[in-house]
Amino acid sequence: QGKSLSLICGALSWLRDFEEKKHQEEARLLALEDSGQEGKKQLTSVEPGHPDSRDTAGEPDWVTAFVQKKEARDVVDRLKEEQLKRKRREARLEQLRHTAQLKYGVKRKRAEEDETRRLLQLSREVLSEGAGVDVLEKLDHNEEELILADYESDEDKKVIPGLEDDDDDDLEEEHVTKIYYCSRTHSQLSQFVHEVQKSPFGKDTRLVSLASRQNLCVNEEVRRLGALQVINDRCMEMQKNKHEKKSDEEQAGQRRRAGRATCPFYSYEQMQFLRDELLVEVKDIEQLVALGRETKACPYYGSRFAILLAQLVVLPYQMLLHEPTRSAAGIKLKGQVVIIDEAHNLIDTITCIHSAEVSGSQLCCAHSQLSQYMERYRKRLKAKNLMYIKQILYMLEQFVAVLGGNVNQNPNCQAVPQAGTVLKSINDFLFQSQIDNINLFKASKAVLVLSYSRMLLLGLVFLAFAWQLFGFVERYGGPATGVKTNKNQNLAGLQSFLLTLQQGSDKEGTPPSHPPVEAEIEQLRAASPLMQVEGFLSALTNANQDGRVILSRQGTVGQSSLKFLLLNPAVHFAKVVEESRAVIIAGGTMQPVADFREQLLSRAGVDPARVVEFSCGHVIPPENILPIILCSGPSNQQLEFTYQTRDRPQMMEETGRILCNLCNVVPGGVVCFFPSYDYEKQVYAHWEKTGLLTRLAAKKKVFQEPKKASQVEQVLVEYAKCIKRCSQAGGQMTGALLLSVVGGKMSEGINFSDELGRCVVMVGMPYPNIKSPELQEKMAWLDKTMPRAAGQAPSRVLIENLCMKAVNQSIGRAIRHQKDFASILLLDHRYGSAAILSKLPQWIRERTQVKATFGAAFAELRK
């Protein structure tokens, strides 16, 4: 408790003081300018780059004097310009705070635009009744939107849609110092915004909340698409339709293109209203969406307009850590402050964001879509676009061939020649795929980075293709009998393609497999597979030493996959550190912190002298927490939950007996964390078989953590209701027992405060699967690149740190506020070693007791 409030007050106090000092310095410099010649001399001397700091030997005095005067005038002019813009900005914001007409103006504007749209639609209907059918080269008029526009690179696009006519010259970002506050989930961000609203800075802070289109879109037609990538594609397409300039030919074909929808919420004037509202009053994401619906303005783009004048920007840290997303959102970190809260899994998040995976089914699906599209519109495509498509098709064919398959056959019916997992460097993978020769200038393999750039360029083409292809496959797939689809939509072209191939293989004697094909089709309908391919190709642009490509051949080609694994997250975090004025990495369970220093900051080039570590104790008194490391159970069975011993019946029975004794003395709720879902399921089944589950249920109702995220809320509500009911009614049943999983839905972001978590039990040590190819490669990379610390191999330190980070995050669910109290029970004698104890949080480590017998631990618990 209090971490978020401390970050708010500290950061905003610094910002207020910084702005005040900046204004005082401006006033002092301007006063020097007004004080005459002596003042001008001082004015010049305080500016960096003044002549006295340069070697002026050999220059005439009149040259030096002229340079000094010019620099002094430039300084004064710049200060006056900044002061004028700041005063205009402050006056405008003050006016907005005191006006009551804004909402009425928005509603009036909305009513006028609704009426205009209605009249335009009516005129189109009248015109269409008397018009003939115009056929262009025998293409249906609805197909016109599927013709790919001429590819345009980012360098060619200098104008941002919606900002062409912006003459608001007070929107100058360099004059507004910002704090970017990041956290992991939208719920954590909303909680932070509510803390800001309650703080002393709530009324004077210009705060903007950023999120994805999936969270901020208010166009129900687009929201219904569900998948994030499809929502993004559709939004971009509707913007393009709105801002596309019509040539004479397009004007002539206007009626044919009438079906190309535009977003009614993407109005620059309406988004200006939304921006002003955001700057006047602090709003969280839910309030922002509600305001967008009320004003009929897009919250996604409206919030991005408001960034320019914001002082505090709140956003998910996935958005800040991914450079393309950061640039698209208009986030500029130069000279700004970045706060990353809930940063315990920061390294894993960076690795996940910049890794990518594409399955054999997605590769074949992308090839099917592209080849159908090319054949359908070959004569209508420009030569350059046709070349891009052919190159992409070639790469897709090679990727499937690497997996041991053929793009012209059903991926679910092709067995891979040799199952297994192979790891390759980026260069080796490109050579094996025979795509290393795809580059802009056909340079030698010594400048292979150019081929990566070429692939990135091709990846950008995917963005232009994605929505058109998705619509193409949905519209022109053609019917196929015996296969059902959702929402009565037309069958995809891929579906017909796969079923045709499947029918052909049925004739050749291969057993039919319609259900797997149908399931695969439904999975692929979620979003364009080309986006997965684009992500994989973009990942290949990393330096050869910073990542690996994993070829996973499993069963069939459709089940196999290509995955890029990022090994060096520091290479992407370095850009954040280099640009920012300061970076604060904060969290309630950051131990062990060595990973952040060594794997992230040190490798990102941060000077060790710049790193300041601060840690403080917990707010609760020592007597409110009882952490116990238990080495043996009630029957003196030593507790060691290794992969070799934890499946033994006696070990599972000993765990059940420990929980039965706990439930007899601990009131309220008990939360028990298992290393994995599979082990929790195995133990639960064993307890059912032996009757231990019945004994547990007599004292506390037993709940299990669901695998589906949609069911978590319901389980938590029932768990809380049961505990409340038992505490009020009394009787034999004293509460509830929740069986959870380390790293699962209940181990982060859930507050088991007060009666919901009087005891947290950790069953064993949740070491990661050391046989995982990804983990083995990461360990080998660390041993090769990192120095040994205290005689331990970096790979061993990594394994222990991953385990203890998960443990600390889980047991941190117990104590949630100053008056809370709970017991923490760690079931495994290995927790008692000095190396492991040192990785527990300080506030737990100082109070931990190691008990060799259950009797000694039980006596402490009874107290």
PyMOL commands that set and color helices and strands:
alter all, ss='L'
color gray80, all
select helices_A, chain A and resi 3-34+37-46+51-53+61-98+102-130+141-146+154-156+173-175+186-198+213-216+220-223+228-243+248-252+268-280+285-295+299-309+317-321+323-328+343-353+360-380+383-402+411-413+426-433+445-447+449-476+486-488+493-507+514-524+529-539+544-546+570-579+594-602+608-610+622-624+649-665+677-690+692-699+709-729+754-757+773-785+794-811+829-832+834-837+842-845+854-862
alter helices_A, ss='H'
color red, helices_A
select strands_A, chain A and resi 179-183+207-209+312-316+337-340+356-359+420-424+547-553+561-566+582-585+625-630+668-674+700-704+735-741+759-763+822-827+849-851
alter strands_A, ss='S'
color yellow, strands_A
deselect
rebuild
show_as cartoon
